[in-house]
Amino acid sequence: MSGINKVFLIGHLGKGPDLRHLDNGDAVASFPLVTSEMICKGDQQQVVTEWHNIVMWRSIAESSVQLIKGQLVYIEGKLRTRNFTDRSGIKRYVTEIAADHFEILT
């Protein structure tokens, strides 16, 4: 049996999408999304905030130009981890949400 890799997020854009085009013409957009939740620790409530790296490709990337910083959005996609070597020669890993659908909620 194969697994399921599906992510659903509702959060606010940390900044507007950075849209660029690769040499082959494919559009790619990226932006941070922030989510928050309340958790109880004993008799105290605490807000836990997470930042997510969102990446969109091709037509969905092109349509992301309508998104602006602070907007509440619904994101649907897959969890992806990639690696690269930084300028110091150290191998780094980045986990991103490869979005395949979004909806503006505000």
trRosetta pair geometry for C-beta under 8 A, 3 or more apart (Angstrom, degrees):
i j d omega theta_ij theta_ji phi_ij phi_ji
5 78 4.8 51 125 -148 106 97
5 79 5.7 -119 -169 38 102 85
6 76 7.5 -14 -169 -168 89 86
6 77 7.9 163 -151 96 51 23
6 78 6.7 -43 -96 -96 37 66
7 75 7.5 -13 114 114 99 95
7 76 7.1 161 85 -153 61 41
7 77 5.4 -20 59 70 104 68
7 78 6.4 148 8 -114 100 13
7 79 5.5 112 -46 -49 128 83
7 97 5.3 -114 88 -131 153 110
8 74 7.5 -17 -168 -170 83 90
8 75 7.5 157 -156 84 37 58
8 76 5.7 -3 -105 -105 69 77
9 33 6.2 94 130 123 142 145
9 35 5.9 -109 -160 -63 102 135
9 52 6.3 -93 -123 36 166 167
9 74 7.4 159 87 -156 50 45
9 75 4.5 -8 61 57 99 103
9 76 7.9 -172 26 -72 68 37
9 97 6.8 -49 -2 -118 138 171
10 35 7.1 97 77 -115 50 106
10 72 7.0 20 178 -178 88 92
10 73 7.3 -164 -143 96 55 37
10 74 5.2 -19 -98 -100 83 69
10 75 7.6 179 -80 18 34 72
10 105 6.8 35 -149 -21 105 158
11 33 4.5 107 84 166 127 97
11 34 5.3 -174 177 81 122 39
11 35 3.9 -87 -86 -74 124 73
11 36 7.7 122 -125 0 96 65
11 52 7.1 130 40 27 159 119
11 72 7.3 -143 128 -141 16 63
11 73 7.0 -22 67 58 54 73
11 75 7.4 -31 34 9 92 115
12 33 7.1 153 74 -158 32 66
12 34 5.3 -22 62 59 85 94
12 70 5.7 -18 -173 -155 114 34
12 71 6.7 158 -146 77 68 31
12 72 5.6 -39 -88 -88 73 59
12 73 7.6 118 -114 15 27 78
13 16 6.7 55 150 -86 140 35
13 17 7.8 -73 -146 -45 134 69
13 31 5.8 -11 -151 147 100 136
13 32 7.4 112 -167 82 54 58
13 33 6.2 -43 -103 -104 46 68
13 34 8.0 60 154 15 4 82
13 67 5.8 141 -71 165 155 111
13 68 6.8 160 65 103 147 29
13 69 5.3 -127 105 -124 106 35
13 70 6.3 -37 62 14 86 23
13 71 5.2 26 10 47 115 81
13 73 6.4 50 -45 5 93 123
14 31 6.7 172 51 167 83 85
14 32 3.5 -20 39 88 138 107
14 33 6.5 -135 -10 -80 92 16
14 34 5.3 103 -68 -27 96 103
14 51 6.7 31 -58 -136 149 104
14 69 7.0 -39 125 -137 23 88
15 18 8.0 28 108 -40 114 90
15 31 5.9 -146 75 -149 72 97
15 32 6.3 55 22 37 86 93
15 69 5.0 -16 -131 -96 36 109
16 31 6.6 -101 137 -112 20 136
16 67 6.3 155 -141 105 69 79
16 68 5.4 -22 -93 -132 103 45
16 69 5.2 -68 -40 -39 73 81
17 29 4.1 9 179 -178 127 117
17 30 6.8 134 -153 60 77 23
17 31 4.4 -85 -97 -38 57 125
17 56 7.3 -30 -137 31 139 122
17 61 7.7 178 171 -157 143 68
17 64 4.4 64 -28 135 171 119
17 65 6.7 -105 63 -88 123 40
17 67 5.5 76 -16 66 108 118
18 29 6.5 155 72 -154 45 61
18 30 5.4 -23 54 60 99 78
18 31 6.5 154 4 -71 75 74
19 27 6.4 -11 -166 -168 96 105
19 28 7.6 160 -148 85 51 39
19 29 4.6 -20 -94 -96 72 95
19 61 6.2 137 -128 164 92 93
19 62 7.4 91 -147 -105 134 38
19 64 6.7 167 -79 76 110 105
19 65 6.0 -24 -32 -79 153 91
20 27 7.5 157 85 -151 33 59
20 28 6.0 -21 66 64 80 85
20 29 7.7 150 18 -88 60 48
21 25 6.2 -21 -177 -150 112 33
21 26 6.9 156 -155 79 66 36
21 27 5.5 -37 -99 -96 76 61
21 28 7.6 148 -103 18 27 73
22 25 6.9 -33 72 34 74 20
22 26 4.7 3 36 57 116 89
22 27 7.9 -145 6 -73 80 15
22 28 6.4 58 -35 -5 101 116
26 57 6.5 -16 174 -166 115 92
26 58 5.8 -54 -152 -80 87 74
27 57 7.1 136 85 -169 65 42
27 58 5.8 110 51 -120 87 19
27 59 7.6 106 51 -63 125 21
27 61 4.1 -176 121 92 101 125
27 62 5.0 86 75 -57 169 81
28 55 6.7 -15 -170 -168 98 95
28 56 7.1 157 -157 82 49 52
28 57 5.7 -12 -104 -107 75 64
28 61 5.4 -97 -123 -123 16 158
29 55 7.3 155 83 -156 50 47
29 56 4.5 -8 58 57 98 103
29 60 7.9 -123 35 113 119 71
29 61 3.9 164 -2 -150 97 84
29 62 7.9 -162 -31 -40 124 24
29 64 4.3 -176 98 63 168 147
29 65 7.8 -134 -102 -57 145 62
30 53 6.8 -5 -167 -177 107 88
30 54 6.5 162 -151 87 56 58
30 55 4.9 -13 -99 -102 91 70
30 56 7.5 -173 -74 20 44 69
30 96 7.8 -56 -131 -143 111 134
31 54 5.5 -17 64 61 71 106
31 64 7.6 -172 -1 169 127 133
31 67 7.2 -149 26 108 167 137
32 51 5.4 -16 -167 -169 117 104
32 52 6.9 138 -160 70 62 45
32 53 6.3 -38 -101 -98 67 52
32 54 7.1 148 -118 13 15 88
33 51 7.4 144 74 -159 42 54
33 52 4.6 -25 64 64 94 101
33 54 5.1 61 -15 -28 115 124
33 73 7.2 -94 -125 63 121 109
33 75 6.3 -78 -89 -9 171 150
33 97 7.6 -38 32 39 131 138
34 49 6.1 -8 -170 -169 104 103
34 50 7.2 158 -153 82 56 46
34 51 5.5 -26 -98 -101 75 67
34 52 7.6 180 -82 18 26 78
35 49 7.3 160 85 -152 44 55
35 50 5.1 -11 61 59 92 96
35 52 6.8 34 -2 -10 106 117
36 47 5.5 -3 -172 -174 115 103
36 48 6.8 156 -154 79 61 45
36 49 4.8 -21 -98 -98 87 74
36 50 7.6 178 -81 19 40 67
37 47 7.4 155 78 -152 30 59
37 48 5.5 -19 62 58 81 95
38 45 5.3 -6 -170 -173 109 112
38 46 7.2 143 -155 72 59 36
38 47 5.9 -36 -96 -95 64 62
38 48 7.8 156 -104 14 14 79
39 45 7.2 153 78 -154 33 62
39 46 5.5 -28 65 64 83 88
39 48 5.5 28 0 -12 118 121
40 43 7.8 -9 -170 -121 101 17
40 44 7.2 149 -156 81 59 40
40 45 5.7 -37 -98 -98 65 66
40 46 7.7 148 -105 18 18 79
41 44 5.4 -23 68 69 84 93
41 45 7.9 144 22 -109 71 17
41 46 5.5 17 4 -2 115 126
52 96 8.0 106 174 -147 75 46
52 97 5.5 21 167 -8 119 124
53 94 6.7 -34 54 176 163 105
53 95 7.2 138 40 94 113 52
53 96 4.4 -69 98 -112 106 81
53 97 6.9 162 85 17 53 74
54 75 6.1 -93 -119 -140 134 156
54 77 7.6 135 -142 17 86 155
54 96 7.0 141 -108 -171 13 89
54 97 5.1 -27 -108 67 65 104
54 99 5.4 20 -166 -26 101 124
55 80 7.6 -60 45 51 129 132
55 96 4.9 29 -3 162 115 139
55 97 7.0 166 24 79 70 50
55 98 5.4 -30 74 -106 100 59
55 99 6.8 172 74 13 41 82
56 60 4.6 -118 -171 111 114 101
56 61 4.2 165 110 -82 94 69
56 64 5.2 140 57 -43 155 142
56 98 7.8 133 -93 -165 35 53
56 99 4.9 -35 -85 66 86 106
56 102 7.5 -54 -91 -16 137 128
57 60 6.7 43 62 52 46 100
57 61 5.5 -22 -151 -31 8 121
57 98 7.3 1 -10 -162 110 97
58 61 5.9 116 46 18 22 105
58 62 7.2 -42 147 -8 39 100
59 62 5.5 -49 -149 33 37 114
59 63 6.5 29 155 -13 67 105
60 63 5.8 -57 -147 42 35 107
60 64 6.6 52 149 -40 63 98
60 99 6.6 -147 139 109 143 94
60 100 6.5 -165 -32 -150 165 35
60 101 7.3 -101 -121 -84 139 29
60 102 7.1 119 -169 10 111 99
61 64 5.6 -44 -154 12 34 120
62 65 6.9 -31 175 -9 42 107
63 66 6.6 -26 172 10 64 109
64 67 5.2 -31 -174 10 70 120
64 102 7.1 62 -102 41 88 149
66 104 7.3 -84 119 -49 112 140
67 71 5.8 -136 -157 49 74 144
67 73 6.6 -7 -126 -66 119 149
67 102 7.5 -22 -72 132 132 151
67 104 7.1 -166 -100 -88 77 106
68 71 5.4 100 62 -28 68 117
71 104 6.0 -44 173 -141 131 97
71 105 7.8 138 166 47 83 70
71 106 5.7 -164 -154 59 68 103
72 104 7.6 98 81 -170 59 58
72 105 4.3 -68 112 71 100 109
72 106 4.2 85 35 -13 102 113
73 102 5.6 1 176 -171 121 108
73 103 6.6 160 -159 80 72 44
73 104 5.6 -41 -104 -108 86 47
73 105 6.0 178 -102 5 25 92
74 102 6.5 157 83 -156 59 55
74 103 4.5 1 51 53 109 96
74 105 5.8 98 -25 -49 90 114
75 97 6.4 73 138 129 133 144
75 99 5.1 -73 -164 -113 101 123
75 101 7.5 146 -160 87 41 60
75 102 5.2 -10 -104 -105 64 91
76 99 6.7 95 69 -149 41 78
76 100 6.4 -61 102 62 84 76
76 101 4.2 -3 56 63 111 104
76 102 7.2 -167 21 -75 72 45
77 97 4.8 109 75 168 130 88
77 98 5.0 -171 176 87 123 47
77 99 3.8 -97 -58 -104 137 38
77 100 5.1 138 -109 4 74 73
77 101 7.2 -172 -61 32 70 65
78 97 7.3 151 72 -159 32 58
78 98 4.9 -16 60 58 87 101
78 100 7.2 41 -7 -14 90 113
79 95 6.7 -8 -170 -171 94 101
79 96 7.8 153 -155 83 49 40
79 97 6.4 -35 -97 -103 53 63
79 98 7.8 -175 -87 16 3 83
80 95 7.2 160 86 -154 44 54
80 96 5.2 -22 67 66 95 86
80 97 7.5 140 20 -116 84 14
80 98 4.8 55 -12 -24 130 113
81 93 5.9 4 -176 -176 105 106
81 94 7.0 166 -151 84 58 42
81 95 4.8 -24 -97 -98 84 74
81 96 7.7 156 -89 19 35 68
82 93 7.3 165 86 -151 34 60
82 94 5.6 -16 61 60 81 92
82 96 7.2 -7 11 12 103 114
83 91 5.8 9 180 -177 120 96
83 92 6.5 163 -154 84 69 43
83 93 5.0 -33 -97 -96 84 68
83 94 7.5 161 -94 16 33 72
84 91 7.6 169 90 -149 27 58
84 92 5.7 -20 65 61 74 93
84 94 7.3 6 12 0 105 113
85 89 6.1 -10 179 -146 112 36
85 90 6.9 155 -155 74 66 28
85 91 5.5 -38 -97 -93 73 59
85 92 7.3 143 -112 13 21 80
86 89 7.2 -52 72 15 67 17
86 90 5.2 -8 40 58 108 83
86 91 8.0 -169 3 -89 78 11
86 92 5.3 62 -37 -16 105 125
99 102 5.9 22 171 -51 138 102
